[in-house]
Amino acid sequence: MDTTKPRVIRDYDKLELTIQEQLKLAYPNGFEDFLIEFTNAKGEVISALPFETDEKKYMIRMTGKMAKRIIALDEDYDADGVLKDDVFENMSEKYADAEYPEEEELYE
């Protein structure tokens, strides 16, 4: 991992659409199982979803409850919370050059 990338902490609803779409590719089975906790500069414990692009490292603030709700309300996911095949294919083509960490790398 590149330690020189800027680190960004942002709420999900304030992310650019392109980042939200790339999150779907990186986490096609939903976000909840990948949330981590960290302490911010104010000493507060924050729950967030890690995500990295070529330019930045994101920590996307959300609770487990929010993660479930985001997926439940998103028409790109099926009733089981899995990204629909056609959506996955379309976004995979759109972001063909993007690389995402393997699942085991998300827990490092």
C-alpha positions as CSV (number, residue, x, y, z in Angstrom):
1,M,0.0,0.0,0.0
2,D,1.1,3.5,-0.8
3,T,1.5,5.5,2.4
4,T,1.9,8.8,0.6
5,K,-1.7,8.9,-0.7
6,P,-4.0,11.5,0.9
7,R,-6.4,10.1,3.5
8,V,-10.0,11.2,3.3
9,I,-12.8,10.7,5.8
10,R,-16.2,11.3,4.3
11,D,-19.8,10.4,4.8
12,Y,-21.3,8.1,2.2
13,D,-23.9,10.5,1.0
14,K,-21.2,13.2,0.3
15,L,-19.2,10.9,-2.0
16,E,-18.9,11.6,-5.7
17,L,-21.1,9.3,-7.7
18,T,-18.1,7.6,-9.3
19,I,-16.7,6.6,-5.9
20,Q,-20.2,5.3,-4.9
21,E,-20.2,3.2,-8.0
22,Q,-16.7,1.9,-7.5
23,L,-17.7,0.9,-4.0
24,K,-20.3,-1.4,-5.4
25,L,-17.6,-3.2,-7.4
26,A,-15.3,-3.4,-4.5
27,Y,-18.0,-4.6,-2.1
28,P,-20.6,-6.5,-4.3
29,N,-22.0,-8.3,-1.3
30,G,-22.6,-5.2,0.8
31,F,-20.6,-3.1,3.2
32,E,-21.5,-4.3,6.7
33,D,-19.0,-7.1,7.1
34,F,-16.1,-4.8,6.1
35,L,-16.6,-1.9,8.5
36,I,-13.8,-1.1,10.8
37,E,-13.5,1.1,13.8
38,F,-10.8,3.7,14.5
39,T,-10.3,6.7,16.8
40,N,-10.3,10.1,15.1
41,A,-8.2,13.1,16.1
42,K,-10.9,14.1,18.6
43,G,-10.7,10.8,20.4
44,E,-14.0,9.6,19.0
45,V,-14.5,6.0,17.9
46,I,-15.7,6.0,14.3
47,S,-17.1,3.2,12.2
48,A,-16.1,3.3,8.6
49,L,-15.7,1.4,5.3
50,P,-12.1,1.5,3.9
51,F,-11.7,2.2,0.2
52,E,-8.7,3.0,-1.9
53,T,-8.4,4.6,-5.3
54,D,-5.3,5.3,-7.3
55,E,-5.3,8.8,-5.9
56,K,-6.7,8.6,-2.3
57,K,-7.4,6.3,0.7
58,Y,-11.0,6.8,1.9
59,M,-12.6,6.0,5.2
60,I,-16.3,6.2,4.5
61,R,-18.2,6.9,7.7
62,M,-21.2,4.6,8.3
63,T,-22.6,2.4,11.0
64,G,-23.6,-1.2,10.5
65,K,-27.3,-0.1,10.5
66,M,-26.5,2.6,7.8
67,A,-24.6,0.0,5.7
68,K,-27.6,-2.3,5.7
69,R,-30.0,0.6,4.8
70,I,-27.8,1.9,2.0
71,I,-27.8,-1.6,0.3
72,A,-31.5,-2.2,1.0
73,L,-32.5,1.1,-0.7
74,D,-30.2,0.7,-3.6
75,E,-31.9,-0.8,-6.7
76,D,-28.6,-2.1,-7.9
77,Y,-28.6,-4.8,-5.2
78,D,-31.0,-7.7,-5.1
79,A,-33.2,-8.7,-2.1
80,D,-30.2,-10.7,-0.6
81,G,-28.0,-7.6,-0.7
82,V,-25.9,-8.8,-3.6
83,L,-25.0,-6.6,-6.5
84,K,-27.1,-7.6,-9.6
85,D,-25.1,-9.4,-12.3
86,D,-26.0,-6.9,-15.0
87,V,-25.0,-3.9,-12.8
88,F,-21.7,-5.6,-11.9
89,E,-21.0,-6.3,-15.6
90,N,-21.8,-2.7,-16.7
91,M,-19.8,-1.1,-13.9
92,S,-16.9,-3.5,-14.5
93,E,-16.7,-2.3,-18.0
94,K,-17.0,1.3,-16.9
95,Y,-14.2,1.0,-14.4
96,A,-12.1,-1.6,-16.2
97,D,-8.9,0.0,-15.2
98,A,-9.7,0.2,-11.4
99,E,-8.2,-2.4,-9.1
100,Y,-9.7,-3.4,-5.7
101,P,-8.1,-5.2,-2.8
102,E,-8.8,-8.9,-2.3
103,E,-11.2,-9.7,0.6
104,E,-8.3,-10.8,2.8
105,E,-6.4,-7.6,2.2
106,L,-9.4,-5.6,3.6
107,Y,-8.8,-7.1,7.0
108,E,-5.1,-6.3,7.2
